[in-house]
Amino acid sequence: MFRARPFVPTVLALALAACQQSAVNDGRAESARAFPAADRPVSKAGANSFASEAQRDSKHEANTVMDLAGIAPGMSVADLGAGEGYYTVRMAQRVGRHGRVLAEDISAAANEQLAARVMREGIDNVSIKLGKPDDPSLPRGSFDRILLVHMYHEVSEPYAFLWRMRPALRPGGRIIVVDVDRPTDTHGIAPSLLFCEFASVGFRLTEFVRKPELQGYYAQFEAVDTRPKPADIKPCRIAGEAPPKTDGSQG
């Protein structure tokens, strides 16, 4: 006699596996899943709208940021989300021949354009690197300053990104964020949310300035205490929104 009962556990097991798989495959990179997901929208990369470099210079934008950050000759600095290199080339001039600038972007095309510019302008203290959305892959203990100018709102995995960026600072190093006080899906981030995300990974705010020539605000952070384990990071929520569901009821 044919017995169907052995087939039932198999069907249930397959159904359970499918449910579990859908819960895990949430669109996030596997390398980021040990970290909390960002409970906020993310701006699309490359959609920022800025004035020309000449117009930005007329407002002393780069010099204002470099002065606030204390960027000086001989320093090693990183420009993350470097794009066309507005800050890269100016910081290269500021740190001088004994300093170094690492320009990084997750766009290979942007990096190629910047490389052509660096060669064209004869700049010999700049290196260019391709980054990852959840990992800047910076060498440990290498930088006095790391700049994230009008780009942090495009970081889709902020906790993984900041956690992996932190060891790249030298003793006394600082992270510099320049951004705009508006929702994260409109190319900005509220300062309170920025402070919360940085604090959750062990950074302390050391300076905050609002200046019109920056098209927003300047925030400076230092690493404090020990870096938390990824599982111990407490994610930040946008005020007034309900926390994401975590009951695993998918499937």
SEFI-548399 format. One line per 2 residues: number of its first residue (from 1); their letters; for each residue x, y, z of N, C-alpha, C, O, CB. Coordinates in steps of 0.05 Angstrom, whole numbers, plus 32768, in hexadecimal, padded with zeros to 4 digits. Glycine has a CB too. Layout:
NUM> A> X:Y:Z:X:Y:Z:X:Y:Z:X:Y:Z:X:Y:Z  ...
//
This chain:
1> MF> 8011:7FE8:8000:8000:8000:8000:8012:8019:8000:8026:801A:800F:7FEC:8000:8019  800B:802C:7FEF:801A:8045:7FEE:8014:8056:8007:7FFD:805A:800E:8013:8055:7FD4
3> RA> 8029:8060:8014:8026:8071:802B:8030:808D:8025:8047:8090:801C:8034:8064:8044  8020:80A1:802B:8027:80BC:8024:8034:80CB:803B:803F:80E1:8037:800E:80CB:801C
5> RP> 8034:80BF:8053:803D:80CE:806A:805B:80D6:8069:8061:80ED:8071:8039:80BD:8083  806D:80C6:805E:8089:80CF:805D:808C:80E8:804C:809F:80F7:804F:809A:80B9:8052
7> FV> 8079:80ED:8039:807B:8104:8028:8074:811E:8036:807E:8133:802F:8068:8101:8010  8064:811C:804B:805A:8134:805A:8071:8143:8067:8073:815B:8064:8045:812C:806E
9> PT> 8082:8135:8077:8098:8144:8083:80AA:8151:806E:80B5:8166:8073:80A8:8131:8094  80AE:8143:8057:80BF:814F:8042:80B3:8169:8038:80C1:817D:8035:80C2:813B:802B
11> VL> 8098:8169:8033:808B:8181:802A:808E:8198:803F:8093:81AE:8038:806E:817C:8024  808A:8190:8058:808C:81A4:806D:80A8:81AF:8070:80AD:81C7:8074:8083:8198:8088
13> AL> 80BC:819E:806D:80D7:81A6:806E:80DE:81B9:8058:80EC:81CD:805C:80EA:818E:806D  80D4:81B3:803F:80DA:81C4:8029:80CC:81DF:802D:80D8:81F4:8026:80D0:81B7:800F
15> AL> 80B4:81DF:8037:80A5:81F8:803C:80B4:8209:8050:80B6:8221:804D:8089:81F2:8045  80BD:81FC:8066:80CB:820A:807A:80E5:8216:8070:80ED:822D:8076:80D1:81F8:8092
17> AA> 80F3:8206:8060:810C:8210:8054:8108:8228:8042:8117:823B:8042:811A:81FA:8044  80F2:8227:8033:80EB:823E:8021:80E5:8256:8031:80ED:826D:802A:80D3:8236:800F
19> CQ> 80D7:8253:8048:80D0:8269:8059:80E9:8275:8065:80EC:828E:8065:80BC:8261:806F  80FB:8264:806E:8113:826E:807B:8125:827C:8066:8131:8290:806C:8122:8257:8088
21> QS> 8125:8271:804E:8136:827D:8039:812C:8299:8032:813B:82AB:802D:8136:826C:8020  8111:829D:8031:8106:82B7:802A:810C:82CB:8040:810F:82E3:803A:80E8:82B5:8025
23> AV> 810E:82C1:8059:8114:82D3:806E:8131:82DC:806E:8137:82F3:8076:810E:82C6:8089  8143:82CB:8064:815F:82D1:8064:8166:82E2:804B:8175:82F6:804D:8170:82B8:8064
25> ND> 815B:82DA:8034:8162:82E8:801B:8151:8301:8019:813D:8303:800A:815C:82D5:8003  8159:8316:8028:814A:832E:802A:8155:8344:8018:814D:835B:801A:8149:8338:8046
27> GR> 8167:833D:8006:8173:8350:7FF4:818C:835D:7FFE:819A:836B:7FEF:815F:8366:7FEE  8193:8358:8017:81AC:8363:8022:81C4:8352:801A:81C1:833A:8016:81AA:8365:8041
29> AE> 81DB:835E:8018:81F3:834F:8013:81F8:833B:802A:81F4:8342:8041:820B:8362:800E  8202:8324:8023:8208:8310:8038:821C:831B:804C:821B:8315:8064:8212:82F6:802B
31> SA> 822F:832B:8042:8244:8336:8054:8239:834A:8068:8247:8352:807A:8259:8343:8043  8220:8353:8064:8214:8367:8076:8200:835C:808A:81F7:836A:809C:8207:837D:8067
33> RA> 81F9:8342:8087:81E3:8337:8096:81E9:8333:80B4:81D6:832E:80C4:81DB:831D:808B  8202:8334:80BC:8209:8332:80D8:8202:834C:80E7:8203:834D:80FF:8226:832B:80DC
35> FP> 81FD:8362:80D7:81F7:837C:80E3:81DA:8383:80E0:81CC:8378:80CF:8209:8391:80D4  81D0:8395:80F1:81B4:839E:80EF:81B0:83AC:80D4:81C2:83B8:80C9:81AC:83B1:8106
37> AA> 8197:83A9:80C9:8190:83B7:80B1:8189:83D4:80B8:817F:83D9:80CE:8178:83A9:80A3  818F:83E6:80A6:8188:8402:80AB:816A:8406:80A9:815D:83FE:8096:8196:8414:8096
39> DR> 815E:8412:80BE:8142:8417:80BE:813C:8433:80B3:8131:8444:80C1:8136:8414:80DB  8144:8437:809A:8140:8450:808D:8143:844C:806F:8150:843A:8066:8154:8466:8097
41> PV> 8137:845E:805F:813B:845C:8042:8158:8465:803B:8166:8470:804C:8127:846E:8033  8160:845F:8023:817B:8465:801A:8179:8474:7FFF:816A:846B:7FEE:818C:844B:8017
43> SK> 8188:8489:7FFC:8187:8498:7FE3:8196:8488:7FCD:81A8:8479:7FD3:8195:84B3:7FE6  818D:848C:7FB5:819B:847F:7F9E:81B5:848D:7F99:81B7:84A5:7F9A:8189:8480:7F85
45> AG> 81CA:847D:7F94:81E5:8487:7F90:81E6:8497:7F76:81D9:8490:7F62:81F9:8471:7F8F  81F5:84AD:7F77:81FA:84BC:7F5E:81E5:84D0:7F57:81E8:84DD:7F42:81FE:84A9:7F48
47> AN> 81D1:84D4:7F67:81BC:84E6:7F60:81BE:8501:7F6E:81AD:8512:7F6B:81A1:84DB:7F67  81D4:8506:7F7D:81D9:851F:7F89:81DB:8535:7F75:81E5:8531:7F5E:81F2:851F:7F9B
49> SF> 81D2:854D:7F7C:81D4:8564:7F6A:81E4:857A:7F77:81DC:8585:7F8B:81B8:856E:7F62  81FC:8580:7F6C:820D:8594:7F78:8213:85AA:7F63:8210:85A6:7F4B:8228:8587:7F82
51> AS> 821C:85C1:7F6E:8225:85D6:7F5D:8240:85CD:7F51:824B:85B9:7F59:8228:85F1:7F6C  824A:85DD:7F3E:8263:85D6:7F32:827A:85D9:7F46:8276:85E6:7F5B:8269:85E9:7F19
53> EA> 8291:85CE:7F40:82A7:85D0:7F53:82AF:85ED:7F57:82B6:85F5:7F6E:82BF:85C0:7F49  82AE:85FD:7F42:82B5:861A:7F45:82A1:8627:7F58:82A9:8638:7F69:82B4:8628:7F2A
55> QR> 8287:8621:7F56:8273:862D:7F68:8278:8623:7F85:8275:8633:7F97:8257:8626:7F5F  827F:860A:7F88:8284:85FF:7FA3:829D:860D:7FAF:829D:8613:7FC7:8288:85E1:7FA2
57> DS> 82B1:8611:7F9E:82C9:861F:7FA8:82C3:863C:7FAE:82CF:8647:7FC1:82DF:861D:7F93  82B1:8648:7FA0:82AA:8664:7FA5:829E:8668:7FC1:829F:867D:7FCD:8297:866F:7F90
59> KH> 8293:8652:7FCC:8288:8652:7FE7:829B:8646:7FFB:8295:8643:8013:826E:8642:7FE8  82B4:8640:7FF1:82C9:8635:8003:82C0:861B:8010:82C8:8616:8027:82D1:8649:8018
61> EA> 82B1:860A:8001:82A7:85F2:800D:82BD:85DF:8016:82BE:85D7:802E:8295:85E4:7FFA  82CE:85D7:8004:82E3:85C3:800B:82F6:85CE:8020:82FD:85BF:8033:82F3:85BB:7FF2
63> NT> 82FE:85E7:801E:8310:85F2:8032:8303:85F4:804D:8310:85F0:8062:8319:860E:8029  82E9:85F9:804E:82DB:85FA:8067:82DB:85DF:8075:82E1:85DD:808D:82BE:8604:8063
65> VM> 82D6:85CA:8065:82D5:85AF:8070:82F1:85A7:8079:82F5:859C:808F:82CA:859B:805C  8305:85AC:8068:8321:85A4:8070:832B:85B3:8088:8339:85A8:8098:8334:85A9:8058
67> DL> 8323:85CC:808B:832B:85DC:80A2:831D:85D1:80BB:832A:85CE:80D0:8324:85FA:809E  8304:85CB:80BA:82F5:85C0:80D1:8301:85A5:80D9:8303:859F:80F0:82D8:85BD:80CA
69> AG> 8309:8595:80C5:8313:857A:80CA:8331:857B:80D2:833B:8566:80DB:8311:8569:80B1  833E:8592:80D0:835A:8594:80D7:836C:8584:80C5:8381:857A:80CE:835D:858A:80F3
71> IA> 8365:8582:80AB:8375:8574:8098:838F:8584:8093:838D:859C:808B:8366:856E:807E  83A6:8577:8096:83BF:8586:8095:83D3:8576:8084:83CF:855E:807F:83CA:858B:80B1
73> PG> 83E9:8583:807C:83FE:8575:806D:8408:855C:807B:840C:855C:8093:8415:8588:8068  840C:8548:806B:8417:852F:8076:8402:851B:807F:8409:8504:8085:8429:8534:808C
75> MS> 83E9:8523:8080:83D3:8511:8089:83CC:84FC:8074:83D1:8500:805C:83BB:8521:8091  83C0:84E7:807E:83B5:84D2:806C:8397:84D4:806F:838C:84D0:8085:83C0:84B5:8074
77> VA> 8389:84D9:8059:836C:84DC:805A:835E:84CB:8045:836A:84C3:8031:8365:84FA:8056  8345:84C4:804B:8335:84B4:8038:831C:84C4:8030:8310:84D0:8041:832D:8499:8044
79> DL> 8316:84C4:8017:82FE:84D1:800C:82EC:84BB:8002:82EF:84B1:7FEC:8306:84E6:7FF6  82D8:84B4:8012:82C5:849F:800B:82AD:84AA:7FFC:82A2:84BE:8004:82BC:848F:8024
81> GA> 82A6:849D:7FE6:8292:84A8:7FD4:829D:84C0:7FC5:8291:84D5:7FC2:8279:84B1:7FE4  82B6:84BD:7FBC:82C5:84D3:7FB0:82B9:84DE:7F97:82BD:84F6:7F91:82E2:84CA:7FAB
83> GE> 82AB:84CE:7F88:829E:84D8:7F6F:82B2:84E4:7F5C:82C6:84D7:7F55:8289:84ED:7F76  82AD:84FC:7F53:82BE:8509:7F40:82D8:8515:7F4C:82E9:851F:7F3E:82AF:851F:7F31
85> GY> 82DA:8514:7F67:82F3:851B:7F74:82F5:8538:7F7D:830B:8542:7F80:8309:8516:7F62  82DE:8545:7F81:82E0:8561:7F8A:82F1:8564:7FA4:8302:8575:7FA5:82C3:856C:7F90
87> YT> 82EC:8553:7FB7:82FB:8554:7FD0:8316:8546:7FCD:832A:854F:7FD8:82EC:8547:7FE7  8317:8531:7FBD:8330:8522:7FBA:8347:8534:7FB1:835C:8534:7FBE:832C:850B:7FA6
89> VR> 8343:8543:7F9C:8359:8553:7F91:8361:8569:7FA4:8378:8571:7FA5:8352:855D:7F76  834E:8574:7FB2:8354:858B:7FC4:8361:8581:7FDD:8373:858E:7FE8:833A:859A:7FCB
91> MA> 8359:8569:7FE7:8367:855E:7FFE:8383:8555:7FF7:8396:8557:8007:8358:8547:800A  8387:854C:7FDE:83A2:8544:7FD5:83B5:855C:7FD6:83CC:8559:7FDE:83A1:8538:7FB9
93> QR> 83AB:8573:7FCF:83BB:858B:7FD0:83C0:8593:7FED:83D7:859C:7FF3:83AD:85A2:7FC1  83AC:8590:7FFE:83AF:8598:801A:83C3:8587:8029:83D4:8591:8038:8394:8598:8028
95> VG> 83C2:856C:8025:83D4:855A:8034:83F0:855A:8029:8403:8553:8037:83C9:853E:8034  83F3:8563:8010:840E:8566:8004:841C:854C:7FFD:8410:8536:7FFF:841F:8574:8017
97> RH> 8434:854E:7FF4:8443:8537:7FEA:8449:8522:7FFF:844F:850B:7FF8:845C:8540:7FDC  8449:8529:8018:844E:8516:802D:8434:850A:8039:8435:84F9:804A:845D:8523:8044
99> GR> 841E:8513:802E:8404:8508:8036:83F8:84F6:8020:8403:84F4:800A:83F0:851E:803D  83E2:84E8:8027:83D6:84D6:8014:83B7:84D9:8015:83AC:84DF:802A:83DE:84B9:8019
101> VL> 83AB:84D6:7FFE:838D:84D6:7FFD:8384:84BC:7FEF:838E:84B5:7FD9:8383:84EF:7FED  8372:84AE:7FFC:8365:8497:7FEF:8349:849F:7FE7:8339:84A6:7FF8:8365:847E:8003
103> AE> 8344:849E:7FCD:8329:84A4:7FC3:831B:8489:7FBD:8326:8478:7FB0:832B:84B5:7FAA  8303:8487:7FC7:82F4:846E:7FC4:82D7:8473:7FBB:82CB:8486:7FC5:82F4:845D:7FDD
105> DI> 82CD:8463:7FAA:82B1:8464:7FA1:82A8:8448:7F9A:82B9:8437:7F93:82AD:8478:7F89  828E:8443:7F9D:8284:8428:7F95:827E:8427:7F77:8276:8412:7F6E:826C:8421:7FA6
107> SA> 8281:843D:7F69:827D:843E:7F4D:8298:843C:7F3E:82A9:844D:7F41:826F:8458:7F45  829B:8426:7F2E:82B3:8423:7F1F:82B7:8439:7F0A:82CD:8442:7F05:82B4:8408:7F11
109> AA> 82A0:8442:7EFF:82A1:8458:7EEB:82AB:8472:7EF8:82BB:8480:7EEC:8285:845C:7EDE  82A1:8478:7F10:82AA:8490:7F1E:82C8:848E:7F24:82D6:84A2:7F21:829A:8494:7F38
111> NE> 82D1:8477:7F2C:82EE:8473:7F32:82FF:8477:7F19:8314:8483:7F1A:82F3:8458:7F3D  82F5:846D:7F02:8304:8471:7EE9:8306:848E:7EE1:831B:8497:7ED8:82F7:8460:7ED3
113> QL> 82F0:849D:7EE5:82F1:84B9:7EDE:8303:84C8:7EF0:8312:84DA:7EE8:82D4:84C5:7EE0  8303:84C1:7F0A:8315:84CE:7F1D:8332:84C8:7F17:8344:84D9:7F19:830E:84C7:7F3A
115> AA> 8337:84AF:7F10:8353:84A7:7F09:835D:84B7:7EF2:8374:84C0:7EF1:8354:8489:7F03  834C:84BB:7EDE:8354:84CB:7EC7:8359:84E8:7ECF:836C:84F5:7EC5:833E:84CA:7EB1
117> RV> 8349:84F2:7EE1:834E:850E:7EEB:8368:8510:7EFA:8377:8523:7EF6:8336:8517:7EFD  836D:84FD:7F0B:8386:84FE:7F1B:839E:84FD:7F09:83B2:850C:7F0E:8386:84E6:7F2F
119> MR> 839D:84EC:7EF4:83B4:84EB:7EE1:83B6:8505:7ED2:83CC:850F:7ECD:83B0:84D3:7ECE  839F:850F:7EC9:839F:8528:7EB9:83AB:8540:7EC9:83B9:8550:7EBD:8383:852E:7EB0
121> EG> 83A4:8541:7EE3:83AD:8557:7EF3:83C8:8552:7F01:83D2:8562:7F10:8398:855D:7F08  83D4:853B:7EFB:83EF:8535:7F05:83F0:8532:7F23:8404:853A:7F30:8401:854A:7EFC
123> ID> 83DB:8527:7F30:83DA:8523:7F4D:83E6:8508:7F53:83DD:84F3:7F4A:83BD:8526:7F58  83FB:8507:7F64:8409:84EE:7F69:8406:84E4:7F86:8414:84D1:7F8D:8426:84F2:7F62
125> NV> 83F5:84F0:7F96:83F1:84E6:7FB1:83D5:84DC:7FB6:83CB:84DC:7FCD:83F8:84FC:7FC5  83C8:84D3:7FA1:83AD:84C8:7FA3:83AC:84AC:7F99:83B6:84A5:7F84:8399:84DA:7F92
127> SI> 839F:849B:7FA9:8399:847F:7FA0:837B:847D:7F9D:836C:848A:7FAB:83A4:846A:7FB5  8372:846B:7F8B:8355:8468:7F86:834E:844B:7F8A:835C:8439:7F81:834E:8472:7F69
129> KL> 8337:8447:7F97:832F:842C:7F9F:8311:8428:7F9B:8302:843B:7F9F:8337:8426:7FBC  8309:8410:7F93:82ED:8409:7F91:82E3:83FF:7FAB:82EF:83EC:7FB6:82E9:83F4:7F7A
131> GK> 82CE:840B:7FB6:82C3:8403:7FCF:82AB:83F0:7FCC:82A3:83EA:7FB6:82BB:841B:7FDF  82A0:83E8:7FE3:8288:83D7:7FE4:8272:83E6:7FF4:8279:83F5:8006:828F:83BB:7FEF
133> PD> 8259:83E0:7FEE:8244:83EE:7FFD:8244:83EA:801B:823C:83FB:802A:8229:83E5:7FF2  824E:83D3:8024:824E:83CD:8041:826A:83CB:804C:826E:83C3:8063:823F:83B4:8046
135> DP> 827F:83D2:803D:829A:83CF:8046:82AD:83E1:8036:82B2:83DB:801F:82A3:83B2:8045  82B8:83F6:8042:82CB:8407:8034:82E6:83F9:8030:82F6:8402:8020:82CF:8421:8042
137> SL> 82EB:83E3:803F:8303:83D3:803C:831C:83E4:803E:832E:83E2:802D:8303:83C5:8021  831E:83F5:8052:8334:8406:8056:834A:83F8:8067:8343:83E9:8079:832B:8420:8063
139> PR> 8363:83FE:8062:8378:83F1:8072:8378:83FB:808F:8372:8413:8094:8394:83F8:8065  837D:83E9:80A1:837B:83EF:80BE:8390:8404:80C6:83A7:8404:80BD:837F:83D5:80CE
141> GS> 8387:8417:80D7:8398:842B:80E3:83A6:843C:80CF:83BE:8443:80D3:83AD:841D:80F3  8399:8445:80BA:83A6:8453:80A4:839E:8470:80A0:83AD:847E:8092:83A0:8445:808B
143> FD> 8389:8479:80AD:837F:8494:80A5:837B:84A6:80BD:8371:849E:80D3:8365:8491:8097  8383:84BF:80B9:837F:84D4:80CD:8362:84E0:80CB:8356:84E7:80DE:8393:84EB:80CA
145> RI> 8358:84E0:80B2:833D:84EA:80AE:8330:84D9:8098:833D:84D1:8084:833D:8508:80A5  8316:84D3:809B:8307:84C5:8087:82EE:84D7:8082:82DF:84DD:8094:82FE:84A8:8090
147> LL> 82EB:84DF:8069:82D5:84F1:8062:82BF:84E3:8053:82C3:84D3:8041:82DF:8508:8051  82A6:84E9:805C:828E:84DF:804F:827D:84F8:8048:826D:8500:8058:827E:84CA:8061
149> VH> 8281:8503:8031:8275:851C:802A:825D:8518:8017:8260:850D:8001:8289:852F:801C  8245:851F:8021:822C:851C:8012:8229:8500:8006:8221:84FD:7FEF:822B:8531:7FFB
151> MY> 8230:84EC:8016:822D:84D1:800C:8223:84BD:8021:8219:84A7:8019:8248:84C7:8002  8224:84C4:803A:821C:84B1:804F:8200:84A7:804C:81F9:8490:8052:8221:84BD:806A
153> HE> 81EE:84B8:8042:81D1:84B1:803E:81CE:849C:8028:81B9:8490:8026:81C1:84CA:8038  81E3:8497:8019:81E2:8483:8004:81ED:8468:800E:81EC:8454:7FFF:81F2:848C:7FEC
155> VS> 81F7:8467:8026:8202:844E:8031:81EB:843C:803A:81DC:8443:804C:8215:8453:8049  81E7:8426:802C:81D0:8414:8031:81D4:8402:804A:81C0:83F9:8055:81CB:8403:8019
157> EP> 81EC:83FE:8052:81F2:83EE:806A:8204:83FE:807D:821B:83F8:8080:8200:83D2:8062  81F8:8412:808A:8209:8424:809A:8217:8416:80B2:822E:841E:80B8:81F8:8439:80A5
159> YA> 820B:8402:80BF:8218:83F6:80D6:8230:83E5:80CE:8245:83E6:80DA:8203:83E5:80E6  822C:83D6:80B9:8243:83C6:80AF:8259:83D9:80A4:8271:83D4:80A9:823A:83B3:8098
161> FL> 8251:83ED:8096:8264:8400:808A:8274:840E:809F:828D:840F:809D:8255:8415:8079  8267:8419:80B3:8275:8428:80C8:8286:8415:80D9:829D:841C:80E1:8262:8437:80DA
163> WR> 827C:83FE:80DF:828A:83EA:80EF:82A5:83E2:80E2:82B9:83E0:80EF:8279:83D1:80F5  82A4:83DE:80C8:82BB:83D6:80B9:82CE:83ED:80B3:82E6:83E9:80AE:82B3:83C8:809F
165> MR> 82C3:8405:80B3:82D4:841D:80AE:82E4:8425:80C7:82FA:842F:80C4:82C2:8434:80A6  82D9:8420:80DF:82E5:842A:80F7:8303:8423:80FB:8312:8434:8103:82D5:8420:810F
167> PA> 830B:840A:80F6:8327:8403:80FB:833B:8411:80E9:8353:8411:80EF:832B:83E5:80F7  8332:841F:80D4:8344:842C:80C2:834F:8446:80CD:8362:8451:80C3:8335:8432:80A8
169> LR> 8343:8450:80E3:834C:8469:80EF:8366:8465:80FE:836B:8451:810B:8337:8474:8102  8378:8479:80FC:838F:847A:810D:8387:8485:8129:8371:8490:812B:83A5:848C:8100
171> PG> 8398:8482:813D:8392:848F:8157:838E:84AD:8153:839E:84BA:8146:83A9:848A:816B  8378:84B7:815E:8371:84D3:815A:8363:84D9:8140:835D:84F0:813A:8389:84E4:815C
173> GR> 835E:84C5:8130:8350:84C9:8116:8333:84D1:8119:8327:84CC:812E:8352:84AF:8106  8328:84DC:8104:830D:84E6:8105:82FE:84DE:80EB:830A:84DC:80D6:830C:8505:8108
175> II> 82E4:84D9:80EE:82D2:84D5:80D7:82C3:84F0:80D3:82B8:84FB:80E6:82BE:84BD:80DC  82C2:84F9:80BB:82B5:8512:80B4:829D:850D:80A2:829F:8500:808E:82C9:8526:80A6
177> VV> 8285:8516:80AA:826D:8513:809A:8263:852F:8093:825F:8540:80A4:8257:8503:80A9  825F:8534:8079:8251:854C:8070:8238:8543:8062:8238:8533:804F:8263:855D:805C
179> DV> 8221:854D:806C:8208:8544:8060:81F2:855A:8064:81F8:856F:806E:81FE:8529:806D  81DA:8553:805D:81C4:8566:805E:81AE:855C:8070:81A9:8544:8071:81B8:856B:8041
181> DR> 81A2:856D:807F:818D:8566:8092:8172:8563:8084:8162:8575:8084:818B:857B:80A9  816E:854B:8079:8155:8544:806C:8153:8526:806A:8167:8518:8070:8153:8551:8050
183> PT> 813C:851A:8063:8139:84FD:8063:814E:84EF:8052:8158:84FA:803E:811D:84F6:8059  8154:84D6:805A:8169:84C7:804D:8163:84BF:8030:8175:84B8:8021:8170:84AF:805D
185> DT> 814A:84BF:8028:8144:84B8:800C:8143:84D1:7FFB:813D:84CF:7FE3:8129:84AA:800B  814A:84E8:8006:814C:8501:7FF6:8168:850D:7FF9:816B:8526:7FFA:8136:8515:7FFF
187> HG> 817C:84FC:7FFB:8198:8504:7FFC:819E:8516:8014:81A7:852C:8011:819F:8512:7FE3  819A:850A:802B:81A1:8518:8044:819C:8504:805B:8194:84ED:8057:8191:8531:8048
189> IA> 81A2:850D:8073:819C:84FD:808B:819A:8510:80A3:81AA:8522:80A6:81B3:84E8:8090  8185:850B:80B3:8181:851B:80CB:8199:8518:80DE:81A2:8501:80E2:8167:8514:80D9
191> PS> 81A4:852D:80E9:81BB:852A:80FB:81B6:8517:8112:81C8:8508:8119:81C2:8545:8107  819E:8516:811D:8199:8504:8134:819C:84E7:812B:81A6:84D6:813A:817D:8509:813F
193> LL> 8193:84E0:8113:8196:84C5:8109:81B3:84BE:8103:81BD:84A8:8108:8184:84C1:80F0  81C1:84D2:80F7:81DE:84CE:80F2:81ED:84C9:810C:81FD:84B6:810E:81E9:84E7:80E4
195> FC> 81E7:84D9:8121:81F5:84D5:813A:81EF:84BA:8146:8201:84AD:8151:81EC:84EB:814E  81D6:84B1:8144:81CE:8497:814F:81DC:8480:8141:81E7:846E:814E:81B0:8494:814D
197> EF> 81DD:8481:8126:81EA:846B:8117:8208:8469:811E:8213:8454:8121:81E6:846F:80F9  8215:8480:8120:8232:8480:8126:8236:8477:8143:8248:8467:8148:823D:849C:8123
199> AS> 8225:8480:8156:8228:8478:8172:8225:845A:8175:8232:844E:8186:8215:8487:8183  8213:844E:8166:820D:8431:8169:8226:8420:8162:8227:8409:816A:81F6:842A:8157
201> VG> 8239:842B:8153:8250:841C:814B:8269:8426:815B:8280:841D:8155:8255:841F:812D  8265:8437:816E:827B:8440:8180:8289:8459:8178:82A1:845C:817D:828E:842A:8181
203> FR> 827B:846C:816B:8286:8486:8164:8279:849B:8176:8262:8499:817E:8282:848C:8146  8289:84B0:817C:827F:84C6:818C:8281:84E0:817B:8296:84E5:816F:828F:84C9:81A6
205> LT> 826C:84F0:817C:826C:850A:816D:827F:851D:817C:827D:8521:8194:824F:8515:816C  8291:8529:816D:82A4:853C:8179:829F:8559:816F:82A8:856C:817C:82C0:8534:8172
207> EF> 8291:855C:8159:828C:8577:814F:8274:8576:813B:8271:8563:812C:82A4:8583:8141  8263:858A:813D:824C:858C:812A:8248:85AA:8124:8245:85BA:8135:8232:8580:8137
209> VR> 8248:85B0:8109:8246:85CB:8100:8233:85CC:80E8:8235:85BC:80D6:8262:85D7:80F9  8222:85E0:80E8:8211:85E5:80D1:821C:85FD:80C2:8220:8613:80CE:81F3:85EA:80D9
211> KP> 8222:85FA:80A8:822D:8610:8098:8221:8610:807C:8220:85FB:8070:824C:860E:8097  8218:8626:8073:820B:8627:8058:821E:861F:8042:8216:8614:802E:8200:8642:8052
213> EL> 8238:8626:8045:824B:861F:8030:8250:8601:802D:825C:85F8:8019:8266:862D:8035  8246:85F1:8040:8249:85D4:803F:8230:85C7:8032:8230:85AF:8030:824E:85C9:805A
215> QG> 821D:85D7:802B:8203:85CC:8021:81F7:85BA:8036:81EB:85A6:8030:8207:85BD:8006  81FB:85C0:8050:81F1:85AF:8065:8201:85B2:807F:8206:85C9:8088:81F2:8592:805D
217> YY> 8209:859C:808A:8217:859D:80A4:8231:858C:80A4:8235:857B:8092:8205:8593:80BA  8242:8591:80B8:825B:8583:80BC:8259:8575:80D6:8253:8581:80EB:8273:8597:80BB
219> AQ> 825F:855B:80D6:8260:854B:80EF:827A:853C:80F0:8283:8530:80DC:8247:8537:80F0  8286:853B:8108:82A0:852E:810B:829E:851A:8122:8293:851F:8137:82B6:8543:8111
221> FE> 82A9:8502:811E:82A7:84EC:8131:82C2:84E0:8137:82D5:84E1:8126:8294:84D6:8126  82C5:84D5:814F:82DC:84C6:8157:82D3:84AB:8162:82BD:84A8:816B:82ED:84D5:816C
223> AV> 82E5:8497:815F:82DE:847C:816A:82E4:847B:8188:82F9:8485:8191:82EF:8466:815B  82D1:8470:8197:82D4:846E:81B4:82CE:8451:81BD:82C1:8442:81AF:82C2:8482:81C2
225> DT> 82D9:844A:81D4:82D4:8430:81E0:82DD:841A:81CC:82EE:841E:81BB:82B6:842D:81E8  82D1:8403:81CF:82D7:83ED:81BD:82C1:83EA:81A8:82AA:83F2:81AC:82DA:83D2:81CD
227> RP> 82C9:83DF:8191:82B5:83DC:817C:82A2:83C5:8184:82AB:83B0:818B:82C3:83D5:8161  8288:83CA:8183:8275:83B6:818B:8274:839E:8178:827C:83A1:8161:8259:83C1:818E
229> KP> 826B:8387:8182:8267:8370:8170:824F:8377:815E:823C:8385:8167:8262:8356:8180  824F:836D:8145:8238:8373:8134:821D:836C:8140:820A:837C:813C:823B:8364:811A
231> AD> 821B:8356:814E:8202:834E:815A:81F9:8360:8170:81E1:8360:8178:8204:8331:8164  820B:8370:817C:8205:8382:8192:81FD:839E:8189:81F6:83AE:819A:821C:8383:81A5
233> IK> 81FF:83A4:816F:81F9:83BE:8165:81DB:83C3:8167:81CB:83B3:815D:8203:83C2:8148  81D3:83D9:8173:81B7:83E0:8175:81AF:83F3:815E:81B9:8409:815D:81B0:83ED:8190
235> PC> 819E:83EA:814C:8197:83FB:8135:8186:8413:813E:8178:8412:8151:8187:83EB:8120  8188:8428:812E:8179:8441:8133:8160:8441:8123:815F:8436:810D:818A:845A:812C
237> RI> 814B:844C:812E:8131:844E:8120:812B:846B:811B:8131:847D:812B:811B:8441:8130  811E:8471:8104:8114:848C:80FF:80FD:8492:8111:80EB:8481:8114:810C:848E:80E1
239> AG> 80FD:84A8:811E:80E9:84B0:8131:80CD:84AE:8125:80C8:84B8:810F:80EE:84CC:813C  80BA:84A2:8134:809F:84A0:812B:8098:8488:811B:8081:8484:8114:8098:84B8:811D
241> EA> 80AC:8478:8114:80A7:8460:8103:80A8:8447:8115:80B7:8446:8128:80BB:845E:80EC  8098:8434:810E:8097:841B:811D:80B0:840A:8116:80BA:840C:8100:807E:840A:8116
243> PP> 80BA:83FB:8129:80D1:83EA:8123:80CB:83D5:810F:80B3:83CD:810D:80DC:83DD:813D  80DE:83CB:80FF:80D9:83B7:80EB:80D1:839D:80F8:80D9:8398:810F:80F1:83B2:80DA
245> KT> 80C1:838D:80EB:80B8:8373:80F5:80D0:8360:80F6:80E0:835E:80E4:80A2:8367:80E5  80D1:8351:810C:80E7:833E:810F:80DC:8323:8118:80EB:8313:8123:80FB:8348:8123
247> DG> 80C3:831D:8112:80B7:8304:811C:80BC:82ED:8108:80B3:82D6:810E:8099:8308:8120  80CA:82F2:80F2:80D0:82DD:80DF:80B7:82D0:80D3:80B8:82B8:80CE:80E1:82C8:80ED
249> SQ> 80A2:82DF:80D0:8089:82D4:80C6:8087:82D1:80A8:8072:82CA:809E:8072:82E4:80D0  809D:82D7:809A:809C:82D4:807D:8099:82B7:8075:80A0:82A5:8084:80B5:82E0:8070
251> G> 808F:82B3:805D:808D:8298:8053:8071:828E:8054:806B:8278:804C:809E:8285:8061
//
